[in-house]
Structure formats: structure tokens, C-alpha cells
Amino acid sequence: MTDQLTFTNPVTRFPDITPPKQDQPEPGLDKDLIPGTDRGEESYRGTGRLEGRKALITGSDSGIGAAVAIAFAREGADVAISYLPAEEEDARTVAKVIEKEGRRAVCLPVDLSQDDAPVQLVADAVRELGGLDALVNNAGRQIAVEQLEDISDEQWRTTYEVNITAMFRITKAALPHLEAGSTIVNTTSIQAYEPSPTLVDYASTKAAINNFTKGLAQQLAPRGIRVNAVAPGPIWTPLQVSDGQPKDALPEFGKSTPLGRAGQPTELAPAYVFLTSPESSYVLGETLNVNGGMPSP
């Protein structure tokens, strides 16, 4: 595997995977995913762009969140990683990578669908990190359902609670701790622009995140706090096999992109690093699309 500083063909930089049909109970674990993911453990090189930063990253035990946590540590940040209690094993693996870089890793298991959990999460992160100046709202829930009539009220409610309501609550709780120069990066999706018919609830939350990001960016700009978003395309993560995709669709996952392959989590990390670093000081309310070339606004 080449690192991100090597001049390579993006079509072949990462394998064109054909995942077998597989199933994991929600929320899914990286350790059981076939094939495994590249979260940057070996491929991501840091350059000190986030030296001394204190970051809270939700949904960072696996997939995109884990790749971002590893990249932030390689760039010099201490990181609080939040995740569901069932994902403890994956989270500990990520924490070990962070600590190997000489950075602090704070493990915070939490169910963000619970009303008081987002506020407590922020309080714990601030206490353990000694402050907070970078927030990545990445946690998400995605369950594919063929027909609207088959989406239960509970699924609809929980998807919105995790994907958008918790984002609001976490951000609101974090704001008193964020000084000028702090950043917020939210994870949206290509689904905000091209919703799959099997992901009506999930896709609509991602569209809401785009709007939330742009409105909040304007509100917080005078305070020197920048808000942006990253919109992943088809990225190979445990989310896809824990009912995030129809099982029959897994072998073709990502092959319809112009690059002809699914993305790896580590390919998202540089976007989050850029939007958190001072290099993007004039970037606010932006959604960076990292999707293998799928047309988007």
C-alpha cells in the first residue's frame, strides 16, 4: 500500500474490492469486516497541521471516524473518541494507534440517541482533554429498507436522533468551550444529493446536515468559529454490512463511481484535516465532496 504523499493513479491506489454478501448486527465492527478497511494506520503521514489541538470525534471507533481520529493524532492533536458500548473492541484498537503517536486518546462509550448523552459526552471530553477546540460530528445510523411502509416509527425516530438531533445537542453543548479559531466539521453524504430509494430516512438526515452546516457557519463566523462539512460517497465501512446496504448490493458497492471502486476511510481523512487546520481559515459553510467523482453541487 502506498502512502498519501506518493504520486499514484487514483483508480488503482486502493483495491477495487468485491465484498461478499455478509451481515453484522448493528452497529457493525471493523474487525469482522470482509475485506478489511484502510483507516490510515500505515498509509497516513502527518505534517503537524493540528499540533496541540483538542478534538472530539463522534463515531470514531471504525470507518471514517477512526480514519479521522488517526489522522488528527498524526497531525498532532489529542483526541476523544466516542462510540457505542458494543464497539469497545474497535475503539481500543484506534486508541492504541493514537497513543503510539504520543498523543492522548480518550475513549468515551455513549449512546447518542439518549437525551442526556450528548451533553455528558462533551463534558467528559472537555474534562479529559483539558479543553476543546475541534469538533467532528461524524456518528451516523443507516438502515436500508425497500419500502417506506416498512420503516418503523422507531427506526425513523432513532435515525433522526442519532444523525441530526444529537449533532445539534453536541454542538450546542460544545459552543461554550469553543474559542475563536475553533472548528466544527460535520459528516453529510452524497445521499444528500442523490438519495437511494432504500435510504429515505438516512438520506433526508444528510440533507438536513448540509443545511444545518451552512446556517450555523454564518451564525458563528463573527465569533471566529468555522463550520464546514464533508460529504463522503460510497466508502467501505462496517456501516454497509450492518444493514446499511441491501445484501445483494454489496458485491457491486462503489463500482458505479467514475473511479470504478469504493473509497477507503483513509481517503476521507485529509478533507477533515484541511477543514480543521488554519490552512482553511477562509472556508466556511463549505461541503467538501469526497466521492470518487460522483457529480454533486
C-alpha positions in Angstrom: 0.0 0.0 0.0 1.3 3.5 -0.9 1.1 6.4 1.4 -0.8 9.6 0.7 2.3 11.5 -0.4 3.2 9.2 -3.3 2.2 10.1 -6.9 -0.2 7.3 -7.8 -3.1 6.6 -10.1 -6.3 7.1 -8.0 -8.0 4.3 -9.9 -5.5 1.7 -8.6 -4.2 3.4 -5.4 -6.6 1.2 -3.4 -8.0 -2.2 -4.4 -11.2 -2.5 -6.4 -13.0 -4.6 -3.9 -15.9 -7.0 -4.5 -17.2 -7.6 -1.0 -19.0 -10.9 -0.4 -22.5 -10.9 0.9 -22.2 -10.6 4.7 -24.2 -9.4 7.7 -23.3 -8.0 11.0 -25.7 -6.9 13.8 -25.9 -3.1 14.1 -23.7 -1.2 14.6 -21.0 -3.4 13.0 -17.3 -3.8 13.7 -14.3 -3.1 11.6 -12.5 -6.2 13.0 -15.2 -8.5 11.4 -15.5 -6.7 8.0 -14.5 -8.6 4.8 -12.4 -7.3 3.3 -10.9 -5.1 6.0 -10.6 -1.3 5.6 -7.7 1.1 5.3 -8.0 3.7 8.1 -4.6 5.1 7.6 -2.8 3.0 10.2 0.1 2.6 7.8 -0.7 4.9 4.9 -1.4 8.3 6.6 1.6 10.6 7.2 1.1 13.7 9.4 2.8 17.1 9.0 1.9 18.8 12.3 -1.0 20.8 11.0 -3.1 20.2 14.1 -0.4 20.4 16.7 -1.8 21.0 20.2 -5.4 20.8 19.2 -8.0 19.0 21.4 -10.6 17.2 19.3 -13.8 15.3 19.9 -14.8 12.9 17.1 -18.1 11.0 17.3 -18.5 7.6 15.7 -14.7 7.2 15.7 -14.2 3.6 16.6 -14.3 2.4 13.0 -14.7 3.6 9.4 -14.4 7.2 8.5 -14.4 8.4 12.2 -11.5 6.1 13.0 -9.5 7.3 10.0 -10.1 10.9 11.0 -9.0 10.2 14.6 -5.8 8.5 13.4 -5.1 11.4 11.0 -5.7 14.0 13.7 -3.3 12.3 16.1 -0.7 12.1 13.3 -1.2 15.8 12.8 -0.5 16.5 16.5 -4.0 16.5 18.1 -5.2 14.8 21.3 -8.5 13.0 20.5 -11.6 12.0 22.4 -13.3 9.2 20.5 -17.0 8.4 21.1 -18.7 5.2 20.1 -21.5 2.8 21.1 -20.5 0.5 24.0 -20.8 -2.5 21.7 -17.9 -1.1 19.6 -15.4 -1.1 22.5 -13.0 -3.5 20.8 -12.7 -1.4 17.7 -12.4 1.7 19.8 -9.5 0.3 21.8 -7.6 -0.6 18.6 -7.9 3.0 17.4 -6.9 4.4 20.8 -3.7 2.3 20.6 -2.8 3.8 17.3 -3.3 7.3 18.6 -1.3 6.6 21.7 1.5 5.1 19.6 1.9 8.6 18.1 2.4 10.1 21.5 -1.0 11.7 21.6 -3.7 11.3 24.2 -6.7 9.1 23.3 -9.8 9.4 25.5 -12.4 6.6 25.0 -16.0 7.6 25.6 -18.6 5.0 25.0 -22.1 6.5 24.7 -25.5 6.0 23.0 -26.2 9.4 21.4 -29.9 8.6 21.0 -30.3 9.1 24.7 -31.4 12.6 25.6 -28.7 13.5 28.2 -25.9 11.7 26.4 -24.7 14.4 24.0 -24.3 17.0 26.9 -22.5 14.5 29.1 -20.2 13.4 26.2 -19.0 17.0 25.7 -18.5 17.5 29.4 -16.4 14.3 29.6 -14.3 15.2 26.6 -13.6 18.7 27.9 -12.6 17.3 31.3 -10.3 14.6 29.9 -8.7 16.7 27.2 -8.4 19.9 29.3 -10.5 21.8 26.8 -11.9 21.5 23.3 -11.2 23.4 20.1 -12.2 20.9 17.3 -15.4 19.0 17.0 -16.2 16.4 14.3 -19.8 15.3 14.2 -19.5 12.0 12.4 -21.7 9.5 14.2 -24.5 8.1 12.0 -27.1 5.4 11.7 -28.0 3.9 8.3 -30.5 1.1 7.8 -31.7 0.2 4.3 -35.4 -0.5 3.8 -37.0 -1.3 0.5 -40.5 0.3 1.1 -41.5 3.4 3.1 -44.3 1.4 4.7 -41.7 -0.9 6.2 -39.8 1.9 8.0 -41.0 1.7 11.6 -41.6 4.8 13.6 -38.8 3.7 15.9 -36.3 3.5 13.1 -37.3 6.9 11.7 -37.1 8.5 15.1 -33.7 6.9 16.1 -32.1 7.7 12.8 -33.0 11.4 13.2 -32.0 11.3 16.9 -28.5 10.0 16.1 -27.8 11.7 12.8 -29.2 15.3 13.3 -30.6 15.8 16.8 -27.5 14.6 18.6 -25.4 16.8 16.3 -27.4 19.8 17.4 -27.2 18.8 21.1 -23.4 18.1 20.9 -22.7 21.3 19.1 -24.8 23.4 21.5 -23.0 21.8 24.5 -19.6 22.4 22.9 -20.1 26.0 22.0 -19.3 27.5 25.4 -15.9 25.8 25.2 -15.0 26.8 21.7 -12.9 29.9 21.4 -12.1 31.9 18.2 -10.1 29.7 15.9 -12.0 26.5 16.8 -13.7 24.4 14.2 -16.7 22.2 13.6 -16.8 19.6 10.8 -20.0 17.7 10.2 -20.3 14.5 8.1 -23.0 14.6 5.5 -23.2 12.3 2.4 -23.7 12.0 -1.4 -27.1 10.8 -0.2 -28.0 14.4 0.5 -27.9 15.0 -3.3 -28.6 11.6 -4.8 -30.8 9.7 -2.3 -31.0 6.0 -2.7 -34.6 4.7 -2.7 -33.7 2.3 0.1 -32.3 5.1 2.4 -35.1 7.6 2.6 -34.7 8.3 6.3 -30.9 8.3 6.3 -30.6 10.5 3.1 -33.1 13.1 4.4 -31.0 13.5 7.6 -27.9 14.1 5.5 -29.7 16.8 3.6 -30.6 18.4 6.9 -27.0 18.3 8.0 -26.0 20.2 4.9 -28.5 22.9 5.7 -27.6 22.9 9.4 -23.9 23.4 8.5 -24.5 26.3 6.2 -26.8 28.1 8.5 -24.6 27.6 11.6 -21.5 28.7 9.7 -23.0 32.1 9.1 -24.1 32.4 12.7 -20.7 31.5 14.2 -18.5 33.3 11.7 -18.4 36.6 13.7 -17.2 34.6 16.7 -14.3 33.2 14.8 -15.6 29.6 14.8 -15.7 27.9 11.4 -18.3 25.3 10.5 -18.0 23.0 7.4 -18.9 19.6 6.3 -17.6 16.6 4.4 -19.8 14.6 2.0 -18.5 11.0 1.5 -19.5 8.9 -1.4 -19.6 5.1 -1.2 -16.9 4.3 1.5 -16.3 0.8 2.6 -17.1 0.7 6.3 -19.0 -1.6 8.8 -22.0 0.6 8.3 -22.6 -1.0 4.9 -22.8 -4.6 6.2 -24.9 -3.9 9.3 -28.0 -3.4 7.2 -26.7 -0.1 5.7 -27.0 -1.7 2.2 -29.2 -4.4 0.7 -27.1 -7.6 1.0 -27.4 -8.3 -2.8 -25.8 -4.9 -3.5 -22.7 -5.4 -1.5 -20.6 -7.1 -4.3 -21.1 -4.1 -6.6 -20.7 -1.5 -3.8 -18.9 1.6 -5.2 -18.3 0.3 -8.7 -20.6 2.8 -10.3 -18.4 5.8 -9.4 -16.2 7.3 -12.2 -13.2 5.8 -10.4 -14.9 2.4 -10.5 -14.3 1.5 -6.9 -15.4 2.1 -3.4 -13.4 4.6 -1.3 -11.4 3.7 1.8 -11.9 5.6 5.1 -8.4 7.0 5.0 -9.2 8.8 1.7 -11.6 11.0 3.7 -9.2 12.0 6.4 -7.3 14.8 4.5 -10.6 16.6 4.0 -11.3 16.7 7.7 -7.7 17.7 8.5 -7.9 20.6 5.9 -11.2 21.9 7.3 -9.8 21.8 10.9 -6.4 23.3 10.1 -5.6 27.0 9.8 -5.0 26.4 6.1 -8.8 26.7 5.5 -9.2 29.9 7.5 -11.4 31.5 4.7 -13.5 28.4 4.2 -16.9 28.4 6.0 -20.2 26.7 5.2 -18.5 24.5 2.6 -19.3 20.9 1.9 -16.3 19.0 0.5 -17.4 16.1 -1.6 -15.1 13.1 -1.5 -17.0 10.6 -3.6 -14.9 9.2 -6.4 -16.1 11.6 -9.0 -19.9 11.4 -8.5 -21.4 14.7 -9.7 -22.7 16.9 -6.9 -23.4 20.6 -6.2 
